[in-house]
């Protein structure tokens, strides 16, 4: 549900202005990348492995 909402918001941002849509897409991609990069070490540190 959350990813779908962010995708719809990004599509809406592209309708408003191409630059705002580009930044919205970049923000989504960076958030996904940082989550994938930081969660495994965090889980290991917390002992959730």
SEKOL-73620 format. One record per residue (C-alpha): y, z, x; residue in three letters; chain. Coordinates in nm, 2 decimals. Example, Ala and Ser with C-alpha at 12.3 -4.5 7.8 and 13.67 -1.06 7.14 Angstrom:
MARTI / -0.45 / 0.78 / 1.23 / ALA / A
MARTI / -0.11 / 0.71 / 1.37 / SER / A
% end
This chain:
MARTI / 0.00 / 0.00 / 0.00 / UNK / A
MARTI / 0.25 / 0.09 / 0.27 / UNK / A
MARTI / 0.19 / -0.22 / 0.48 / UNK / A
MARTI / 0.22 / -0.44 / 0.17 / UNK / A
MARTI / 0.55 / -0.27 / 0.09 / UNK / A
MARTI / 0.68 / -0.33 / 0.44 / UNK / A
MARTI / 0.57 / -0.69 / 0.43 / UNK / A
MARTI / 0.75 / -0.74 / 0.10 / UNK / A
MARTI / 1.06 / -0.57 / 0.24 / UNK / A
MARTI / 1.05 / -0.80 / 0.54 / UNK / A
MARTI / 1.02 / -1.11 / 0.32 / UNK / A
MARTI / 1.32 / -0.98 / 0.12 / UNK / A
MARTI / 1.52 / -0.93 / 0.44 / UNK / A
MARTI / 1.45 / -1.30 / 0.54 / UNK / A
MARTI / 1.59 / -1.40 / 0.20 / UNK / A
MARTI / 1.91 / -1.21 / 0.27 / UNK / A
MARTI / 1.96 / -1.33 / 0.63 / UNK / A
MARTI / 1.73 / -1.48 / 0.89 / UNK / A
MARTI / 1.84 / -1.24 / 1.16 / UNK / A
MARTI / 1.78 / -0.93 / 0.94 / UNK / A
MARTI / 1.44 / -1.07 / 0.86 / UNK / A
MARTI / 1.36 / -1.12 / 1.23 / UNK / A
MARTI / 1.46 / -0.76 / 1.31 / UNK / A
MARTI / 1.25 / -0.64 / 1.02 / UNK / A
MARTI / 0.95 / -0.83 / 1.15 / UNK / A
MARTI / 1.01 / -0.71 / 1.50 / UNK / A
MARTI / 1.03 / -0.35 / 1.38 / UNK / A
MARTI / 0.70 / -0.38 / 1.19 / UNK / A
MARTI / 0.53 / -0.53 / 1.50 / UNK / A
MARTI / 0.67 / -0.27 / 1.74 / UNK / A
MARTI / 0.57 / 0.02 / 1.51 / UNK / A
MARTI / 0.21 / -0.12 / 1.48 / UNK / A
MARTI / 0.19 / -0.17 / 1.86 / UNK / A
MARTI / 0.32 / 0.18 / 1.94 / UNK / A
MARTI / 0.09 / 0.34 / 1.68 / UNK / A
MARTI / -0.21 / 0.16 / 1.83 / UNK / A
MARTI / -0.11 / 0.26 / 2.18 / UNK / A
MARTI / -0.03 / 0.62 / 2.12 / UNK / A
MARTI / -0.28 / 0.75 / 1.86 / UNK / A
MARTI / -0.60 / 0.73 / 2.08 / UNK / A
MARTI / -0.46 / 0.95 / 2.36 / UNK / A
MARTI / -0.31 / 1.19 / 2.10 / UNK / A
MARTI / -0.65 / 1.22 / 1.92 / UNK / A
MARTI / -0.82 / 1.28 / 2.26 / UNK / A
MARTI / -0.56 / 1.55 / 2.34 / UNK / A
MARTI / -0.62 / 1.72 / 2.01 / UNK / A
MARTI / -0.99 / 1.71 / 2.05 / UNK / A
MARTI / -1.06 / 1.49 / 1.75 / UNK / A
MARTI / -1.29 / 1.25 / 1.93 / UNK / A
% end
